[in-house]
Amino acid sequence: MQPQRTASQYRAIDLSLFAVILIVFETLLLRASMHWFPREPWTVSATAAVTAIVMVRWGPWAAIHAVIGGIVSCAVNHGQWQQYLIYCLGNLAALSLIPLIKRWGWETLRKDVLKNLLFGFLTLMLMHAGRAATAMILGTSPAAAAGFFTTDVVSYIFTITIVWIASRLDGILEDQQHYLQRINNPKNREGGIA
């Protein structure tokens, strides 16, 4: 019989897996856009989608993924230190949605399609707003800062779609403390998980 993992060990494994998923997909998406569509004025990013899912699963721990997404984006694009600061700090603005998640409840995000779509949209919108605000603090003009919103439009569709798909999969868009209680409930093991 295998020893049971603690909730902390499960969280560390889960956060690590989502970090690997984010690093791999963000790198692939950015490299594909650089090599296949170098002249296009838009990009696609997985950072908001992964951060949104981890926010529902673990709350503030999603800060790790928001920052990792910024680091990967800047590293792939050979960014300067200012870009690292803009993307890493800016992405953290999405965590301001945590009170909304608590107010609505993660169950609502799974059942209410409109709130689910709005949640995905707001996650990326707040990341863009955070990047623009950080850029302006560092001296970027408001007109140039608006580029954070306009060059990443396709990511809205991507983020909304991924968050919606995650809501349809059992246990993915679910508070993980609840999930662990649910799967460890003896009734669920004997009669199947509800």
Long-range contacts (C-beta under 8 A, 24 or more apart in sequence): 7-177, 7-180, 10-176, 10-180, 11-58, 11-61, 11-176, 14-57, 14-58, 14-176, 15-54, 15-58, 15-61, 15-64, 15-65, 18-50, 18-53, 18-54, 18-57, 18-65, 19-64, 19-65, 19-68, 21-46, 21-50, 22-46, 22-47, 22-50, 22-65, 22-68, 22-69, 22-72, 23-68, 23-72, 25-50, 26-69, 26-72, 26-73, 26-76, 27-72, 27-76, 30-72, 30-73, 30-76, 30-77, 31-76, 34-76, 34-77, 41-150, 41-151, 42-151, 42-152, 42-153, 42-154, 43-151, 43-152, 43-154, 43-155, 44-152, 44-154, 44-155, 44-158, 45-69, 45-73, 45-152, 45-155, 45-158, 46-158, 46-162, 47-72, 47-73, 47-91, 47-127, 48-94, 48-120, 48-123, 48-124, 48-127, 48-155, 48-159, 49-120, 49-123, 49-158, 49-159, 49-162, 49-163, 49-166, 51-91, 51-94, 51-123, 51-127, 52-94, 52-97, 52-119, 52-120, 52-123, 52-159, 52-163, 53-162, 53-163, 53-166, 53-172, 53-173, 55-94, 55-95, 55-97, 55-98, 55-101, 55-123, 56-101, 56-106, 56-109, 56-173, 56-174, 56-175, 57-172, 57-173, 57-174, 57-175, 57-176, 57-179, 58-176, 59-98, 59-101, 60-95, 60-98, 62-94, 62-95, 63-92, 63-95, 66-91, 66-92, 66-94, 66-95, 66-127, 67-91, 67-92, 82-138, 85-134, 85-138, 86-131, 86-134, 86-135, 86-138, 87-131, 89-130, 89-134, 90-127, 90-128, 90-129, 90-130, 90-131, 90-132, 90-133, 90-134, 90-135, 90-148, 91-127, 91-130, 91-131, 92-130, 93-126, 93-127, 93-129, 93-130, 93-131, 93-133, 94-122, 94-123, 94-124, 94-126, 94-127, 94-130, 96-126, 97-122, 97-123, 97-126, 106-173, 106-174, 106-175, 106-178, 109-167, 109-173, 110-167, 110-173, 110-174, 113-164, 116-163, 116-164, 116-167, 117-160, 117-163, 117-164, 119-163, 120-156, 120-159, 120-160, 120-161, 120-162, 120-163, 120-164, 121-156, 121-159, 121-160, 123-159, 123-163, 124-152, 124-155, 124-156, 124-159, 125-156, 128-152
